[in-house]
Amino acid sequence: MTTVLLVDDQSLQRMGFRMLLESRPDVATVIGEAANGIEAVRRAADLRPDVVLMDIRMPGMDGIEATRRIIADGGPSRVLVLTTFDLDDYAYAALRAGASGFLLKDAQPDELLNGIRAVAAGDAVTAPALTRRLIASHSLHPADATPVDARYDELTTREREVLHAIADGLNNTEISQRLVLAESTVKTHVGNVLAKIGARDRVQAVIYAYDIGLVRPTGGT
């Protein structure tokens, strides 16, 4: 059973999420709540939830910094950020902090439940195409960009092709078609790529590709 920590400074908001999750015990169970970022970091360390539903704007420590600290702790928790603010910079900052997904609070119940399932399973909720748009909108061209780093050098030629495809926003089926590989083989390559570059999921792999200059931002769409 997936365990969830609810983090939001509004008690009514936490109550609503709790009621939704308690109505679907087959999806997840709430094991705790936090009303601010500091409390979220502490409770995540104590409870070790599978998923943290994280608000962005909270008094004191915000959700972005709380996410950064929870991920840096190296525990099993993955963070799914929820916010009322449909702004790219918040989504981008949350993903850069290590969040595995980004949803608006007005998402449909099934969308939220599916997001929890996906994050708990190690997948990324935010579509790679959206991630590329976020990065393209907010990244700057480095003055002296280095196209590779030591982790990239460890990738095989095929794994580099897979990383390029991930950065292009392709799913496993599309990668298999591009590279003429079986999907099972693609899945293995994707796992190897994530392990070698130290990425938790595909979202982080896309960010990595931009950070090392493998893919250059071309402007928002």
PyRosetta script that sets phi, psi and omega in degrees:
from pyrosetta import init, pose_from_sequence

init()
pose = pose_from_sequence("MTTVLLVDDQSLQRMGFRMLLESRPDVATVIGEAANGIEAVRRAADLRPDVVLMDIRMPGMDGIEATRRIIADGGPSRVLVLTTFDLDDYAYAALRAGASGFLLKDAQPDELLNGIRAVAAGDAVTAPALTRRLIASHSLHPADATPVDARYDELTTREREVLHAIADGLNNTEISQRLVLAESTVKTHVGNVLAKIGARDRVQAVIYAYDIGLVRPTGGT")
pose.set_psi(1, 133.3)
pose.set_omega(1, 178.8)
pose.set_phi(2, -74.9)
pose.set_psi(2, 128.4)
pose.set_omega(2, 178.0)
pose.set_phi(3, -99.8)
pose.set_psi(3, 142.5)
pose.set_omega(3, -173.3)
pose.set_phi(4, -130.6)
pose.set_psi(4, 137.7)
pose.set_omega(4, 171.3)
pose.set_phi(5, -108.2)
pose.set_psi(5, 125.4)
pose.set_omega(5, -179.8)
pose.set_phi(6, -94.3)
pose.set_psi(6, 127.4)
pose.set_omega(6, -179.6)
pose.set_phi(7, -127.1)
pose.set_psi(7, 112.9)
pose.set_omega(7, 178.9)
pose.set_phi(8, -164.0)
pose.set_psi(8, 140.3)
pose.set_omega(8, -178.3)
pose.set_phi(9, -79.1)
pose.set_psi(9, -9.2)
pose.set_omega(9, 178.5)
pose.set_phi(10, -101.0)
pose.set_psi(10, 117.1)
pose.set_omega(10, -176.6)
pose.set_phi(11, -62.8)
pose.set_psi(11, -34.9)
pose.set_omega(11, 179.0)
pose.set_phi(12, -66.3)
pose.set_psi(12, -35.5)
pose.set_omega(12, 178.2)
pose.set_phi(13, -65.9)
pose.set_psi(13, -44.6)
pose.set_omega(13, 177.9)
pose.set_phi(14, -61.6)
pose.set_psi(14, -40.2)
pose.set_omega(14, 179.5)
pose.set_phi(15, -61.7)
pose.set_psi(15, -41.8)
pose.set_omega(15, 179.7)
pose.set_phi(16, -62.9)
pose.set_psi(16, -44.1)
pose.set_omega(16, 178.3)
pose.set_phi(17, -65.2)
pose.set_psi(17, -39.9)
pose.set_omega(17, 179.2)
pose.set_phi(18, -62.7)
pose.set_psi(18, -44.3)
pose.set_omega(18, 180.0)
pose.set_phi(19, -61.5)
pose.set_psi(19, -41.3)
pose.set_omega(19, 179.3)
pose.set_phi(20, -62.7)
pose.set_psi(20, -48.0)
pose.set_omega(20, -177.5)
pose.set_phi(21, -68.7)
pose.set_psi(21, -36.2)
pose.set_omega(21, 178.8)
pose.set_phi(22, -69.3)
pose.set_psi(22, -20.6)
pose.set_omega(22, 176.0)
pose.set_phi(23, -79.3)
pose.set_psi(23, -11.5)
pose.set_omega(23, 179.4)
pose.set_phi(24, -130.0)
pose.set_psi(24, 66.7)
pose.set_omega(24, -177.7)
pose.set_phi(25, -62.8)
pose.set_psi(25, -15.5)
pose.set_omega(25, 177.6)
pose.set_phi(26, -74.3)
pose.set_psi(26, -17.1)
pose.set_omega(26, -178.2)
pose.set_phi(27, -93.8)
pose.set_psi(27, -50.2)
pose.set_omega(27, -174.7)
pose.set_phi(28, -163.5)
pose.set_psi(28, 164.8)
pose.set_omega(28, 174.8)
pose.set_phi(29, -130.4)
pose.set_psi(29, 134.8)
pose.set_omega(29, -179.6)
pose.set_phi(30, -80.8)
pose.set_psi(30, 124.3)
pose.set_omega(30, -179.3)
pose.set_phi(31, -110.5)
pose.set_psi(31, -2.2)
pose.set_omega(31, 178.4)
pose.set_phi(32, 179.3)
pose.set_psi(32, 168.0)
pose.set_omega(32, 178.3)
pose.set_phi(33, -136.7)
pose.set_psi(33, 157.4)
pose.set_omega(33, 175.6)
pose.set_phi(34, -145.4)
pose.set_psi(34, 143.8)
pose.set_omega(34, -175.8)
pose.set_phi(35, -103.1)
pose.set_psi(35, -1.8)
pose.set_omega(35, 178.4)
pose.set_phi(36, -159.7)
pose.set_psi(36, 172.5)
pose.set_omega(36, -175.7)
pose.set_phi(37, -64.4)
pose.set_psi(37, -41.0)
pose.set_omega(37, -179.4)
pose.set_phi(38, -61.7)
pose.set_psi(38, -45.4)
pose.set_omega(38, 178.6)
pose.set_phi(39, -65.3)
pose.set_psi(39, -35.6)
pose.set_omega(39, 179.7)
pose.set_phi(40, -62.7)
pose.set_psi(40, -44.0)
pose.set_omega(40, 179.8)
pose.set_phi(41, -62.4)
pose.set_psi(41, -44.1)
pose.set_omega(41, -179.0)
pose.set_phi(42, -65.1)
pose.set_psi(42, -46.2)
pose.set_omega(42, -177.1)
pose.set_phi(43, -69.8)
pose.set_psi(43, -34.0)
pose.set_omega(43, 176.9)
pose.set_phi(44, -64.3)
pose.set_psi(44, -39.0)
pose.set_omega(44, 178.8)
pose.set_phi(45, -67.4)
pose.set_psi(45, -36.8)
pose.set_omega(45, -177.9)
pose.set_phi(46, -77.9)
pose.set_psi(46, -43.4)
pose.set_omega(46, -172.1)
pose.set_phi(47, -92.3)
pose.set_psi(47, -24.4)
pose.set_omega(47, -179.3)
pose.set_phi(48, 52.7)
pose.set_psi(48, 53.9)
pose.set_omega(48, -179.4)
pose.set_phi(49, -68.8)
pose.set_psi(49, 156.9)
pose.set_omega(49, 175.6)
pose.set_phi(50, -69.8)
pose.set_psi(50, -40.9)
pose.set_omega(50, -176.6)
pose.set_phi(51, -133.3)
pose.set_psi(51, 137.4)
pose.set_omega(51, 173.0)
pose.set_phi(52, -111.1)
pose.set_psi(52, 117.7)
pose.set_omega(52, 173.7)
pose.set_phi(53, -85.6)
pose.set_psi(53, 109.5)
pose.set_omega(53, -167.1)
pose.set_phi(54, -112.7)
pose.set_psi(54, 123.6)
pose.set_omega(54, 171.9)
pose.set_phi(55, -75.8)
pose.set_psi(55, 157.3)
pose.set_omega(55, -179.5)
pose.set_phi(56, -90.6)
pose.set_psi(56, -59.3)
pose.set_omega(56, -174.7)
pose.set_phi(57, -91.5)
pose.set_psi(57, 113.1)
pose.set_omega(57, 177.8)
pose.set_phi(58, -143.4)
pose.set_psi(58, 153.4)
pose.set_omega(58, 178.9)
pose.set_phi(59, -66.6)
pose.set_psi(59, 149.8)
pose.set_omega(59, -178.2)
pose.set_phi(60, 77.0)
pose.set_psi(60, -118.6)
pose.set_omega(60, 178.0)
pose.set_phi(61, -83.6)
pose.set_psi(61, 125.1)
pose.set_omega(61, -179.3)
pose.set_phi(62, -81.3)
pose.set_psi(62, 175.9)
pose.set_omega(62, -175.9)
pose.set_phi(63, -68.3)
pose.set_psi(63, -27.3)
pose.set_omega(63, 179.7)
pose.set_phi(64, -67.8)
pose.set_psi(64, -47.9)
pose.set_omega(64, 179.3)
pose.set_phi(65, -66.9)
pose.set_psi(65, -38.3)
pose.set_omega(65, 177.6)
pose.set_phi(66, -61.9)
pose.set_psi(66, -41.7)
pose.set_omega(66, 177.4)
pose.set_phi(67, -60.4)
pose.set_psi(67, -46.7)
pose.set_omega(67, -179.5)
pose.set_phi(68, -57.1)
pose.set_psi(68, -42.6)
pose.set_omega(68, -177.4)
pose.set_phi(69, -72.8)
pose.set_psi(69, -37.9)
pose.set_omega(69, 178.7)
pose.set_phi(70, -64.0)
pose.set_psi(70, -43.9)
pose.set_omega(70, 179.5)
pose.set_phi(71, -67.7)
pose.set_psi(71, -40.7)
pose.set_omega(71, -179.0)
pose.set_phi(72, -64.3)
pose.set_psi(72, -25.2)
pose.set_omega(72, -179.8)
pose.set_phi(73, -66.3)
pose.set_psi(73, -20.3)
pose.set_omega(73, 176.7)
pose.set_phi(74, 79.7)
pose.set_psi(74, 13.1)
pose.set_omega(74, 179.3)
pose.set_phi(75, -77.8)
pose.set_psi(75, -177.1)
pose.set_omega(75, -176.2)
pose.set_phi(76, -81.4)
pose.set_psi(76, -10.1)
pose.set_omega(76, -172.6)
pose.set_phi(77, -68.8)
pose.set_psi(77, 136.4)
pose.set_omega(77, 171.3)
pose.set_phi(78, -111.7)
pose.set_psi(78, 148.8)
pose.set_omega(78, -172.9)
pose.set_phi(79, -110.8)
pose.set_psi(79, 128.4)
pose.set_omega(79, 173.5)
pose.set_phi(80, -113.7)
pose.set_psi(80, 111.8)
pose.set_omega(80, -175.4)
pose.set_phi(81, -84.3)
pose.set_psi(81, 134.0)
pose.set_omega(81, 177.4)
pose.set_phi(82, -123.7)
pose.set_psi(82, 133.4)
pose.set_omega(82, -179.9)
pose.set_phi(83, -151.2)
pose.set_psi(83, 157.1)
pose.set_omega(83, 174.9)
pose.set_phi(84, -88.8)
pose.set_psi(84, -5.7)
pose.set_omega(84, -173.9)
pose.set_phi(85, -97.8)
pose.set_psi(85, 109.3)
pose.set_omega(85, -178.8)
pose.set_phi(86, -85.3)
pose.set_psi(86, 64.1)
pose.set_omega(86, -177.2)
pose.set_phi(87, -123.4)
pose.set_psi(87, 132.3)
pose.set_omega(87, -176.6)
pose.set_phi(88, -59.6)
pose.set_psi(88, -36.1)
pose.set_omega(88, -175.0)
pose.set_phi(89, -65.7)
pose.set_psi(89, -33.3)
pose.set_omega(89, 176.8)
pose.set_phi(90, -68.5)
pose.set_psi(90, -44.0)
pose.set_omega(90, 179.4)
pose.set_phi(91, -62.7)
pose.set_psi(91, -44.5)
pose.set_omega(91, -178.4)
pose.set_phi(92, -63.8)
pose.set_psi(92, -45.6)
pose.set_omega(92, 180.0)
pose.set_phi(93, -62.3)
pose.set_psi(93, -39.2)
pose.set_omega(93, 179.8)
pose.set_phi(94, -65.8)
pose.set_psi(94, -42.9)
pose.set_omega(94, 178.9)
pose.set_phi(95, -65.7)
pose.set_psi(95, -40.6)
pose.set_omega(95, 178.0)
pose.set_phi(96, -65.2)
pose.set_psi(96, -29.3)
pose.set_omega(96, 179.2)
pose.set_phi(97, -75.6)
pose.set_psi(97, -11.8)
pose.set_omega(97, 177.2)
pose.set_phi(98, 115.9)
pose.set_psi(98, 4.7)
pose.set_omega(98, 178.5)
pose.set_phi(99, -63.5)
pose.set_psi(99, 146.4)
pose.set_omega(99, 179.1)
pose.set_phi(100, -94.6)
pose.set_psi(100, -0.5)
pose.set_omega(100, 179.4)
pose.set_phi(101, -173.4)
pose.set_psi(101, 166.8)
pose.set_omega(101, -176.1)
pose.set_phi(102, -147.4)
pose.set_psi(102, 120.0)
pose.set_omega(102, 177.7)
pose.set_phi(103, -134.2)
pose.set_psi(103, 151.7)
pose.set_omega(103, 173.7)
pose.set_phi(104, -82.2)
pose.set_psi(104, 152.4)
pose.set_omega(104, -177.7)
pose.set_phi(105, -67.0)
pose.set_psi(105, -19.1)
pose.set_omega(105, 178.4)
pose.set_phi(106, -91.2)
pose.set_psi(106, 16.0)
pose.set_omega(106, 175.7)
pose.set_phi(107, -62.0)
pose.set_psi(107, 151.2)
pose.set_omega(107, 177.9)
pose.set_phi(108, -65.9)
pose.set_psi(108, 148.7)
pose.set_omega(108, -179.5)
pose.set_phi(109, -50.3)
pose.set_psi(109, -45.0)
pose.set_omega(109, -179.2)
pose.set_phi(110, -64.6)
pose.set_psi(110, -33.4)
pose.set_omega(110, 178.5)
pose.set_phi(111, -65.3)
pose.set_psi(111, -42.1)
pose.set_omega(111, 178.3)
pose.set_phi(112, -66.1)
pose.set_psi(112, -45.0)
pose.set_omega(112, 179.9)
pose.set_phi(113, -62.5)
pose.set_psi(113, -41.0)
pose.set_omega(113, 177.6)
pose.set_phi(114, -66.2)
pose.set_psi(114, -35.4)
pose.set_omega(114, 177.6)
pose.set_phi(115, -63.7)
pose.set_psi(115, -42.2)
pose.set_omega(115, 178.1)
pose.set_phi(116, -62.3)
pose.set_psi(116, -45.0)
pose.set_omega(116, 178.4)
pose.set_phi(117, -58.2)
pose.set_psi(117, -46.7)
pose.set_omega(117, -176.0)
pose.set_phi(118, -64.0)
pose.set_psi(118, -46.5)
pose.set_omega(118, -178.6)
pose.set_phi(119, -65.1)
pose.set_psi(119, -41.9)
pose.set_omega(119, 178.9)
pose.set_phi(120, -62.0)
pose.set_psi(120, -31.0)
pose.set_omega(120, -179.6)
pose.set_phi(121, -83.2)
pose.set_psi(121, -1.5)
pose.set_omega(121, 178.5)
pose.set_phi(122, 93.7)
pose.set_psi(122, 7.4)
pose.set_omega(122, 178.6)
pose.set_phi(123, -92.8)
pose.set_psi(123, 171.7)
pose.set_omega(123, 177.7)
pose.set_phi(124, -105.2)
pose.set_psi(124, 134.4)
pose.set_omega(124, -178.8)
pose.set_phi(125, -77.4)
pose.set_psi(125, -41.8)
pose.set_omega(125, -178.1)
pose.set_phi(126, -72.0)
pose.set_psi(126, 126.4)
pose.set_omega(126, -178.1)
pose.set_phi(127, -61.8)
pose.set_psi(127, 140.5)
pose.set_omega(127, 179.4)
pose.set_phi(128, -54.0)
pose.set_psi(128, -35.8)
pose.set_omega(128, 179.8)
pose.set_phi(129, -62.6)
pose.set_psi(129, -39.4)
pose.set_omega(129, 177.1)
pose.set_phi(130, -67.5)
pose.set_psi(130, -40.1)
pose.set_omega(130, 178.6)
pose.set_phi(131, -59.0)
pose.set_psi(131, -43.9)
pose.set_omega(131, 179.0)
pose.set_phi(132, -62.4)
pose.set_psi(132, -37.7)
pose.set_omega(132, 178.9)
pose.set_phi(133, -65.5)
pose.set_psi(133, -41.7)
pose.set_omega(133, 178.8)
pose.set_phi(134, -60.4)
pose.set_psi(134, -47.6)
pose.set_omega(134, -177.2)
pose.set_phi(135, -67.8)
pose.set_psi(135, -42.1)
pose.set_omega(135, 179.2)
pose.set_phi(136, -61.8)
pose.set_psi(136, -31.9)
pose.set_omega(136, -179.0)
pose.set_phi(137, -77.3)
pose.set_psi(137, -27.5)
pose.set_omega(137, -170.2)
pose.set_phi(138, -122.4)
pose.set_psi(138, -10.5)
pose.set_omega(138, 176.9)
pose.set_phi(139, -79.9)
pose.set_psi(139, 154.2)
pose.set_omega(139, 175.9)
pose.set_phi(140, -110.7)
pose.set_psi(140, 150.3)
pose.set_omega(140, 175.4)
pose.set_phi(141, -70.5)
pose.set_psi(141, 118.3)
pose.set_omega(141, 178.1)
pose.set_phi(142, -64.7)
pose.set_psi(142, 144.9)
pose.set_omega(142, -178.7)
pose.set_phi(143, -65.7)
pose.set_psi(143, -42.6)
pose.set_omega(143, -179.3)
pose.set_phi(144, -125.3)
pose.set_psi(144, 68.1)
pose.set_omega(144, -174.9)
pose.set_phi(145, -68.1)
pose.set_psi(145, 134.6)
pose.set_omega(145, 174.7)
pose.set_phi(146, -102.4)
pose.set_psi(146, 119.4)
pose.set_omega(146, -171.8)
pose.set_phi(147, -70.1)
pose.set_psi(147, -19.6)
pose.set_omega(147, -177.9)
pose.set_phi(148, -139.5)
pose.set_psi(148, 168.8)
pose.set_omega(148, 170.7)
pose.set_phi(149, -141.9)
pose.set_psi(149, -175.1)
pose.set_omega(149, -173.8)
pose.set_phi(150, -60.3)
pose.set_psi(150, -37.6)
pose.set_omega(150, -179.4)
pose.set_phi(151, -66.7)
pose.set_psi(151, -38.0)
pose.set_omega(151, 178.3)
pose.set_phi(152, -64.5)
pose.set_psi(152, -37.5)
pose.set_omega(152, -179.6)
pose.set_phi(153, -62.5)
pose.set_psi(153, -23.9)
pose.set_omega(153, -179.1)
pose.set_phi(154, -79.3)
pose.set_psi(154, -13.3)
pose.set_omega(154, -179.2)
pose.set_phi(155, -76.2)
pose.set_psi(155, 143.3)
pose.set_omega(155, 173.3)
pose.set_phi(156, -73.4)
pose.set_psi(156, 170.1)
pose.set_omega(156, 178.8)
pose.set_phi(157, -59.1)
pose.set_psi(157, -42.7)
pose.set_omega(157, -179.9)
pose.set_phi(158, -66.4)
pose.set_psi(158, -40.9)
pose.set_omega(158, 179.0)
pose.set_phi(159, -64.8)
pose.set_psi(159, -34.0)
pose.set_omega(159, 175.6)
pose.set_phi(160, -65.7)
pose.set_psi(160, -39.2)
pose.set_omega(160, 176.8)
pose.set_phi(161, -63.0)
pose.set_psi(161, -39.2)
pose.set_omega(161, 179.1)
pose.set_phi(162, -66.8)
pose.set_psi(162, -41.8)
pose.set_omega(162, 178.5)
pose.set_phi(163, -61.9)
pose.set_psi(163, -42.7)
pose.set_omega(163, 176.3)
pose.set_phi(164, -58.0)
pose.set_psi(164, -43.2)
pose.set_omega(164, -178.4)
pose.set_phi(165, -66.3)
pose.set_psi(165, -40.8)
pose.set_omega(165, 177.0)
pose.set_phi(166, -60.1)
pose.set_psi(166, -44.5)
pose.set_omega(166, -179.8)
pose.set_phi(167, -63.8)
pose.set_psi(167, -25.5)
pose.set_omega(167, 176.8)
pose.set_phi(168, -81.6)
pose.set_psi(168, -1.3)
pose.set_omega(168, 177.1)
pose.set_phi(169, 85.4)
pose.set_psi(169, 17.1)
pose.set_omega(169, -178.8)
pose.set_phi(170, -82.5)
pose.set_psi(170, 142.8)
pose.set_omega(170, 172.9)
pose.set_phi(171, -86.8)
pose.set_psi(171, 179.4)
pose.set_omega(171, -174.9)
pose.set_phi(172, -62.1)
pose.set_psi(172, -38.5)
pose.set_omega(172, 178.9)
pose.set_phi(173, -63.0)
pose.set_psi(173, -44.3)
pose.set_omega(173, -179.8)
pose.set_phi(174, -67.4)
pose.set_psi(174, -35.8)
pose.set_omega(174, 177.5)
pose.set_phi(175, -66.2)
pose.set_psi(175, -41.0)
pose.set_omega(175, 179.6)
pose.set_phi(176, -62.1)
pose.set_psi(176, -36.1)
pose.set_omega(176, 178.0)
pose.set_phi(177, -71.1)
pose.set_psi(177, -41.2)
pose.set_omega(177, -179.9)
pose.set_phi(178, -65.2)
pose.set_psi(178, -43.8)
pose.set_omega(178, -174.2)
pose.set_phi(179, -97.5)
pose.set_psi(179, 0.4)
pose.set_omega(179, -179.5)
pose.set_phi(180, 55.1)
pose.set_psi(180, 57.9)
pose.set_omega(180, 179.5)
pose.set_phi(181, -130.0)
pose.set_psi(181, 156.5)
pose.set_omega(181, 173.6)
pose.set_phi(182, -69.0)
pose.set_psi(182, 147.1)
pose.set_omega(182, -179.3)
pose.set_phi(183, -60.2)
pose.set_psi(183, -35.3)
pose.set_omega(183, 178.3)
pose.set_phi(184, -62.8)
pose.set_psi(184, -36.6)
pose.set_omega(184, 177.9)
pose.set_phi(185, -69.1)
pose.set_psi(185, -40.7)
pose.set_omega(185, 177.7)
pose.set_phi(186, -61.0)
pose.set_psi(186, -43.7)
pose.set_omega(186, 179.7)
pose.set_phi(187, -58.8)
pose.set_psi(187, -40.7)
pose.set_omega(187, 178.2)
pose.set_phi(188, -64.7)
pose.set_psi(188, -44.4)
pose.set_omega(188, 179.5)
pose.set_phi(189, -63.1)
pose.set_psi(189, -42.2)
pose.set_omega(189, 179.6)
pose.set_phi(190, -60.3)
pose.set_psi(190, -44.3)
pose.set_omega(190, 178.3)
pose.set_phi(191, -60.6)
pose.set_psi(191, -41.4)
pose.set_omega(191, 178.7)
pose.set_phi(192, -64.7)
pose.set_psi(192, -41.1)
pose.set_omega(192, 179.8)
pose.set_phi(193, -62.6)
pose.set_psi(193, -48.9)
pose.set_omega(193, -179.0)
pose.set_phi(194, -59.9)
pose.set_psi(194, -41.4)
pose.set_omega(194, -179.1)
pose.set_phi(195, -65.7)
pose.set_psi(195, -43.1)
pose.set_omega(195, -175.4)
pose.set_phi(196, -71.4)
pose.set_psi(196, -33.9)
pose.set_omega(196, -179.2)
pose.set_phi(197, -93.7)
pose.set_psi(197, -2.2)
pose.set_omega(197, 177.7)
pose.set_phi(198, 73.5)
pose.set_psi(198, 31.8)
pose.set_omega(198, -179.9)
pose.set_phi(199, -97.2)
pose.set_psi(199, 137.8)
pose.set_omega(199, 179.6)
pose.set_phi(200, -75.0)
pose.set_psi(200, -29.3)
pose.set_omega(200, -176.8)
pose.set_phi(201, -160.6)
pose.set_psi(201, -176.1)
pose.set_omega(201, -175.6)
pose.set_phi(202, -66.5)
pose.set_psi(202, -34.0)
pose.set_omega(202, 178.2)
pose.set_phi(203, -58.7)
pose.set_psi(203, -47.5)
pose.set_omega(203, -179.8)
pose.set_phi(204, -65.8)
pose.set_psi(204, -30.8)
pose.set_omega(204, 177.4)
pose.set_phi(205, -66.3)
pose.set_psi(205, -39.7)
pose.set_omega(205, 177.7)
pose.set_phi(206, -64.3)
pose.set_psi(206, -44.4)
pose.set_omega(206, 178.7)
pose.set_phi(207, -61.3)
pose.set_psi(207, -41.9)
pose.set_omega(207, 177.8)
pose.set_phi(208, -58.2)
pose.set_psi(208, -44.5)
pose.set_omega(208, -178.7)
pose.set_phi(209, -60.3)
pose.set_psi(209, -38.2)
pose.set_omega(209, 177.0)
pose.set_phi(210, -72.6)
pose.set_psi(210, -40.0)
pose.set_omega(210, -177.1)
pose.set_phi(211, -61.4)
pose.set_psi(211, -37.2)
pose.set_omega(211, -177.7)
pose.set_phi(212, -90.6)
pose.set_psi(212, 1.7)
pose.set_omega(212, 177.6)
pose.set_phi(213, 82.8)
pose.set_psi(213, 12.1)
pose.set_omega(213, 179.4)
pose.set_phi(214, -66.4)
pose.set_psi(214, -36.0)
pose.set_omega(214, 175.7)
pose.set_phi(215, -126.0)
pose.set_psi(215, 136.0)
pose.set_omega(215, -178.3)
pose.set_phi(216, -104.0)
pose.set_psi(216, 136.8)
pose.set_omega(216, 174.6)
pose.set_phi(217, -61.6)
pose.set_psi(217, 143.0)
pose.set_omega(217, 179.5)
pose.set_phi(218, -122.0)
pose.set_psi(218, 7.8)
pose.set_omega(218, -178.3)
pose.set_phi(219, 108.2)
pose.set_psi(219, 153.8)
pose.set_omega(219, -178.2)
pose.set_phi(220, -71.7)
pose.set_psi(220, 163.9)
pose.set_omega(220, 178.4)
pose.set_phi(221, -125.8)
pose.dump_pdb("model.pdb")
